[in-house]
Amino acid sequence: MMLYVVEYTGPFGYLKPWTAVRDGETYSQQFLTPSVIEGMRQKLEVSQILRHKLAYAGLSMQQEQTHPRGWIHEKKKQQLTRPRAILVRGVMLSPTLHLAFASADDAKLAATQHLCLCRNEDILLPAEPQMISEAAFAALPGFELRFTEGPSDGAFLVGYNRFADGAAMYGRLEITGNPTAKPVLER
């Protein structure tokens, strides 16, 4: 089977792990969950994203200052204060995302639009679509979460699907080649 593949690249990106709500130090997740892929499908207005591969050149540890929602009333000082916290995030450097489509029309439409991994500032820009075999796609270096219907052999819980009433999402992580080296499509 031949796939129509669009390669997206950008300077940096961060995928928030679903378990990182209160973690003080968090590394970017290396895979895309079913709900992230569905969000990309909706944004690109394509019929289906068949497969995906994510690779990156390295991680950069960055600090981010946060404020909780609530205020603390200090009666002695007669003031309201908001405590601050510093989070350390491991952000992917030079991420490369390959999206595979079944039709040339979907790939052409996807190649006219940018994508964000999970934050609006993490912009990835597309290259021209390429037609490659499914075997060539499978050989691309990268991380790919192969979605499963439930907990099965080698599958693990990867979060809760915001497009399916919070249903549990499971997947099996496939790592091909060296996903921290910049992959290049055979042209």
C-alpha positions as CSV (number, residue, x, y, z in Angstrom):
1,M,0.0,0.0,0.0
2,M,1.3,3.5,-0.9
3,L,0.9,6.3,1.6
4,Y,0.9,10.1,1.0
5,V,3.2,11.6,3.6
6,V,3.6,15.2,4.8
7,E,6.6,16.1,6.8
8,Y,6.2,18.9,9.4
9,T,9.3,20.6,11.0
10,G,9.8,23.4,13.5
11,P,12.4,24.8,15.9
12,F,10.9,23.3,19.1
13,G,7.8,21.7,20.5
14,Y,6.3,20.4,23.7
15,L,3.8,17.6,24.2
16,K,2.4,17.7,27.8
17,P,2.2,14.3,29.3
18,W,-1.3,13.7,30.8
19,T,0.3,12.8,34.1
20,A,2.2,16.1,34.4
21,V,-0.5,18.2,36.0
22,R,1.5,18.8,39.2
23,D,5.0,17.7,38.3
24,G,7.7,20.2,39.0
25,E,9.9,18.8,36.3
26,T,8.4,17.3,33.1
27,Y,9.9,16.0,29.9
28,S,8.0,16.3,26.7
29,Q,6.0,13.2,25.8
30,Q,7.5,11.5,22.7
31,F,4.3,10.2,21.2
32,L,0.9,11.6,20.0
33,T,-2.2,10.3,21.7
34,P,-5.4,9.4,19.8
35,S,-7.0,12.7,21.0
36,V,-4.0,14.7,19.7
37,I,-4.2,13.0,16.3
38,E,-8.0,13.6,16.2
39,G,-7.4,17.3,17.0
40,M,-4.9,17.5,14.2
41,R,-7.3,15.7,11.8
42,Q,-10.0,18.2,12.6
43,K,-7.7,21.2,12.3
44,L,-6.4,20.0,8.9
45,E,-10.0,19.1,7.8
46,V,-8.8,15.7,6.4
47,S,-10.8,12.5,6.4
48,Q,-8.2,10.4,8.3
49,I,-4.6,10.3,9.5
50,L,-3.5,6.8,9.0
51,R,-0.1,6.8,10.8
52,H,2.4,9.3,12.3
53,K,6.0,9.3,13.4
54,L,7.6,11.9,15.7
55,A,11.4,12.5,16.1
56,Y,13.5,15.3,17.5
57,A,17.1,16.3,17.8
58,G,17.3,16.7,21.6
59,L,15.7,18.2,24.7
60,S,16.2,21.7,26.2
61,M,15.3,22.2,29.8
62,Q,13.3,25.5,30.2
63,Q,11.9,27.1,33.2
64,E,8.3,28.5,33.4
65,Q,6.8,30.6,36.2
66,T,3.3,29.6,37.1
67,H,0.6,31.1,39.4
68,P,-2.2,29.0,41.0
69,R,-5.8,30.2,40.4
70,G,-6.5,31.1,44.0
71,W,-5.3,34.0,46.2
72,I,-4.1,33.8,49.8
73,H,-5.5,36.4,52.2
74,E,-2.8,37.5,54.7
75,K,-4.7,39.1,57.5
76,K,-1.7,40.5,59.3
77,K,-0.4,42.2,56.2
78,Q,-3.9,43.2,55.0
79,Q,-3.2,41.9,51.5
80,L,-3.9,39.2,49.0
81,T,-1.0,37.3,47.5
82,R,-0.6,34.7,44.8
83,P,2.2,32.2,45.4
84,R,4.5,31.4,42.4
85,A,6.1,28.2,41.3
86,I,8.8,27.4,38.8
87,L,8.2,24.4,36.5
88,V,11.1,22.9,34.5
89,R,10.0,21.5,31.1
90,G,12.0,19.4,28.7
91,V,11.1,20.9,25.3
92,M,11.9,19.0,22.1
93,L,14.4,20.6,19.8
94,S,13.8,20.5,16.0
95,P,10.8,18.1,16.1
96,T,9.9,16.3,12.8
97,L,6.4,14.9,12.4
98,H,5.4,12.7,9.5
99,L,1.7,12.3,8.9
100,A,0.5,9.5,6.5
101,F,-2.7,9.9,4.6
102,A,-4.6,7.4,2.3
103,S,-5.3,10.0,-0.4
104,A,-3.3,12.6,-2.3
105,D,-6.1,15.1,-1.8
106,D,-5.8,14.8,2.0
107,A,-2.0,15.1,1.8
108,K,-2.2,18.2,-0.4
109,L,-4.7,19.9,1.9
110,A,-2.6,19.1,4.9
111,A,0.5,20.5,3.2
112,T,-1.1,23.9,2.9
113,Q,-1.5,24.3,6.7
114,H,0.8,24.6,9.7
115,L,0.3,22.4,12.8
116,C,0.9,23.0,16.5
117,L,2.0,20.0,18.6
118,C,0.0,21.0,21.8
119,R,0.7,24.7,22.4
120,N,0.0,27.5,19.9
121,E,3.7,28.7,19.9
122,D,5.0,25.2,18.9
123,I,4.4,25.7,15.2
124,L,5.4,23.1,12.7
125,L,5.5,23.9,8.9
126,P,4.8,21.4,6.2
127,A,6.9,20.3,3.2
128,E,5.5,19.0,-0.1
129,P,3.7,15.7,0.1
130,Q,5.6,12.6,-0.8
131,M,4.3,9.2,-1.9
132,I,6.1,6.3,-0.1
133,S,5.4,2.7,0.6
134,E,4.0,1.6,3.9
135,A,7.2,-0.3,4.5
136,A,9.3,2.8,3.9
137,F,7.1,4.7,6.3
138,A,7.5,2.0,9.0
139,A,11.3,2.3,8.5
140,L,11.3,6.1,9.2
141,P,13.1,6.8,12.5
142,G,10.7,8.0,15.2
143,F,8.2,7.3,17.9
144,E,4.7,6.1,17.0
145,L,2.0,5.2,19.4
146,R,-0.1,2.4,17.8
147,F,-3.5,2.8,19.2
148,T,-5.3,-0.1,20.8
149,E,-8.9,-0.5,22.0
150,G,-8.0,-1.4,25.5
151,P,-5.3,-2.8,27.8
152,S,-3.7,-5.5,25.7
153,D,-0.2,-7.1,25.5
154,G,2.4,-4.3,25.5
155,A,-0.3,-1.5,25.6
156,F,-0.4,1.1,28.4
157,L,-2.8,3.9,29.5
158,V,-1.8,7.1,27.7
159,G,-4.5,9.5,28.9
160,Y,-8.2,10.2,28.5
161,N,-9.8,11.2,25.2
162,R,-11.3,14.7,25.2
163,F,-13.2,13.8,22.0
164,A,-14.8,10.7,23.4
165,D,-16.3,11.8,26.8
166,G,-13.0,11.2,28.6
167,A,-12.7,7.5,27.6
168,A,-9.4,5.9,28.5
169,M,-6.9,5.7,25.7
170,Y,-4.4,2.9,25.3
171,G,-1.5,2.3,22.9
172,R,1.7,0.4,22.2
173,L,4.8,2.5,21.7
174,E,6.9,1.6,18.6
175,I,10.4,3.1,18.4
176,T,12.1,2.8,15.0
177,G,15.8,3.6,14.4
178,N,17.3,6.6,16.2
179,P,14.3,8.9,16.8
180,T,16.6,11.6,18.3
181,A,18.4,12.1,14.9
182,K,16.7,14.2,12.3
183,P,14.8,11.8,9.9
184,V,14.8,12.5,6.2
185,L,12.3,11.2,3.7
186,E,13.7,9.4,0.7
187,R,12.9,11.6,-2.3
